[in-house]
C-alpha cells in the first residue's frame, strides 16, 4: 500500500470510528445519523465496515436497543474522545490563524533588503515579539507558493494573477561621484556624462543608456563605462574610491551624499522612478502574522523619514 492509499484508509477508519462512537453515545443509528448530518443507512454501513475491518462485532443489535460487545467496549474506550480531539485540533489551527505569532518567510531583492530591512524588521520585532521573520535576499524573484514564502518585495514586476500586489514605494536612481573625481568642474547636463568615466550595472538591459527628464522633457545620454559590474554594492565602492560616476539607487547613496563622501550630480534632472510592490499569495483569511507584517511594512515605507532614502532629496 502506497502513502496515498494508506492515508485514505486511515481517513476512512477515522470516519467509521466516529460513526460508531456517535451510535454508542446517542443510543441508536437514527439519532447518530441526525447528529452527524448524514443518512441512517450510511452510519449503519460505516459501522459494519468497521466491524469487518476489525474482524469482530462491536454491537449487539436488537429491535429495542444496542449493546456493546466486549470488543466494542474496548474499542469505544479508545475512540470516544476522537471527535473532541479533532475539534481541539481545528480550534488550535484557528487560534494559530488569528494569533500574531509564528514564523513568516519573506524574500526581498538583495540591495533593497540590505538597505532597509534590518531597521524595519527590528522595529517590527519590537511591536510583535512573538513573530519570527525568515528573510531571503535574492536577485532573482522566487516562486512564493512553490518555495513556501509568505510574501515578497519586488520591483517593477507584474505579479501573477494568483498573487496580491500592493504598491510599497517609488525608488529613484541618483547619479553620484566622489568629490576627488569631480574636482571643481562637475558635469552640468546629462550630455556631458559622455565625456566622464562612468560605471554601469550590466545586470540591467540598456545599462549604458541613461534617460533623464526635466520639465517633462527627455534628456538621453549613452555613457561609455570604464568599469561594469552586476552588483550595486561593488559600483558604490568603486564610486567612493573615485573609479567613476555611478548610477545607484537612492537608498544606497543617500548616507554617502549626506556625509559628503559622494556628490549628487544633476539634481535638476531626474531618472525614472522604479516602483516596488509588496506581493503575497491570496489567502482567505490571511494568517494574522502575515497581515501584521503587511500592515507594518506599508506603514513603514510611507513614513516621512524614508523620503530621502527613496530618492526625494
N, C-alpha and C positions, 0 to 999 in steps of 0.2 A: 504494500500500500504506500503510495507516494504521499508527500506532505499535504497536498491539497485534499486528497481523499481522506486522510486521517483527520484533518481539520473539519471536513464536512461530517464525518462520522461522529466526532466529538460534539459538534453542534447539534446534530440530531439527538444524541443521547441526552444532552442537557435539556432539550425541548421535551423529550419523553419523560425525563425525571421530574421536570416542573409540572407537567400534566398529572403525573402520578401523585405528587405532593399536594396538588390542588384538590384532587379527588379525595384524598385522605382528610384534608383539612375541612372540606365542605360537606363530606359525607355522601356525595353522590356524583355521578358523571354529569348529570344535567346542571347541577349548581356549579360544579367546577368549570364546565364549559361557559356558563354565563359569566363567571368571574374572569375567565381568560379571554372572553370575547370571541370564541370560536364555536364550532358545532359540537354537539354531543358525540356524533359519530367520529369526529377527528380525535377527541380526547380518548374515546374508547379504543380506537385503533392505535394511538401512540402508547397507551399503557400496555396493550397487547404486544406491540413491537418491543417494548422494554422487557417484558417478561420473556419473550422469545430470545432476546439478546442475552439475558441473564441465565436462561435455561431453567427457570423455576417460577411458579406462580407467586405473585405478591399480594393478591387479594382473593378472599373467598367471596363469591358473588351469590347473593340470594335475592329473592324478589323484594325483600323488605329492607335489607341493609348490606353494607360491605364490612368485611372484617379483614384485618391484616393477617397474613400468614407469618410464620416465624421469620422467613426471609424478608417479607415485606416490612416487618418491624425493624429489622437490622438496616435495610436499605433506607427506610424513611428517616431513621435516626441520623443518617449521614446527609440526606439531601433536603431535609425540611427547611434548612436555612439558606439554601441556594438562591431563592428569589430575593431575600434580603441582601445577600452578598452581591448579587447582580445590581440591585438598586443602589447599594452603597458604592459600587464601582462607578456607576453612572453619575452619582452625586459627586464623587471625587473628581471626575472629569469636568463636570460643570463648575466646580469650585476652582479648578485649575484654569479654566477658560476665563473666569471672572476675576481671579486674583492677580494683582500686579506682582507677579513673582515668576521665577523660572529663567530659562536661557533664551536669548534672542540672537539668531545668526544673521549677520549683515555683511554685505560686500560693497566696497566703495573704491572708486578709482585711486590709484596709488598716490599721486601727488596731492590730490584734493584731501584724501584721508589723512595724509601726513601733516598737512597744514591745519586742518580743522578738528579732526575727530578726537584728539587727545583731550582738549579742554571741554568739548561738547560732552563726551562720554563721562568725564569726571563730574561735570555738573549734573548730568542725568543720574549718575550713581548716587550723588548726594541726595537727590529727591526720591529715588526708588532703589533703596539698598538691597531689596530682595530680587532684583533683576540683574542677571549676568549677561553681558554682551560679548559674543564672539565676533571679532571684526576681521574680515578678509580684505586685504589690499591687493588689487589686481588691475592690470592694464586692460585685460580682456573682460567683456561682460559675461558673467556667469548665467547659467540657466537656473533660475531661482528654484523652480519646482523640482527639477531633476537633481540638483545639487543640495537641496534641503535648506535653502536660505529663506528667511522670513521677509527680508526687504533689502533694497539696494539703493544706492545713489548712482545715477547715470547721467551722462552729458549728451545732449543733442541727439538722443536716440529715440526712435518711435517704439514704445513698448508694445509687445504683443497684446491682442485683444483680451486675452485671459488675465492680464495684469492691470492693476490700477496705477496710474501715473499722476503724481501731484507736483506742480511747479514748486521748486525749492528756492532757486536763486538764479540770478544772471551774473556771470563772471566775465570780466573783460581782460584781455591781454594788455600788458604795458610793454613799451619799448624802452629798455634801460641799458645803461653802460656805466662803467666805473669812472669817477672823476679823473683819474690818471689818464685814461684813454682819451677822454674828450678834450682835455686842455681848456683853452679859452674860446674855442670856436666849435661848439656842438652843432649838429645839423638842425636847420630851422624848418625844413619841409621834408615830406616823405621822399621826394625825388632825390634829395641829397644823400639818402641812405645808400644809394647805389655806389657811392664813392668811398664808403666806410667799410672796414672789416666787420662782417656780421656773422651771427651764429644761427643755425637753423635746426629745427626739430624734424628729423627725417621720418618720424613716425606718422606725420600728417601729410596728406596729399596737398600739393601746391605749397609746400613748406617754404619755398623761396619767393612766393608771390604774395606780398602783403598789401591789403586793400584797406585804406583809411577812409574816414569820412569827416567832412567839416561843412557846416551849414547845409547839410543834406546833399553835398556834392562828393563824388568818389575821387580818391587820390591813390592810384596804384603804383607800386614800385616792385621791380624784380631785383632782389638782392643777390649778390654773389657771395655765398658763405665761405669763410675761411676754415671753418670747422663745423661739423654736423654731429648730432647725437640724437638718439631716440629717447633721451631721459632729461626731463626738465631740471632735476637737481644738478646734473652734470653741466647743463647750459648755464645755470645760475652760478655755479662755481667758476666756470670759465669767464663769465662776465665780471664777477668780483675780482678775478685775477687780471683783468684788463685784456682778455682774449678777444673781445669783440662786442658789438651791440647785439643784445639778445631780446627776443620776444618771449616774455614769460607771463604766465597767469598772474594777475594782480596779487593773489593771496601768497604767492611765493616771493614776490618782490617788495611788498609793502613795507615790511620791517626794515629791509636794507635801505629803501628810499628814505624812510623816516630817520634812520640813523646816519644817513649821508654816505653810506658805503656804495650806493648806486644812485644814479641820477635818472629821473623820469624825463624822457625825451618827448618832444612834440605834444605837449599837454593840450594844445588846441585841436588836435586831431584824434579821432577815436577809431580803434579797431572794433570789429563786430563783437557783440556780446554773445557768449555761449551759454545757453540755458542748461541748468541742472535740474533733475527731477528725482523725487522720491518714488520708488517703484516697489510694488508688493503684490503678491497673489490675492485674488478675490476670495475672501472667506467670510461667510455669514454664519454666526457672528465672528468678527475678528478677535483673536485672543487679547485679553486685557493688556498683557505685557507688550504685545506688538502695537496696540493702539497707543500705549503710553510713549513708546519710542517715536512713533509717527508724529504725535501731537507735540512732543518736546522738540524734535528737530525742526518742524515747521515754524515753531515759535522762535527757536534759537537763531535760525538764519534770517528771520525778519527783524531782529534786534538792530538798533542803530549802530552799535559798536562793531557790527560785521561789515558796515558800509565800505570802509577803506579797503579791507581785505578782499571785498568782492569787486573792487575796481571803480569806486566812486570817489575819487580824490577831490 
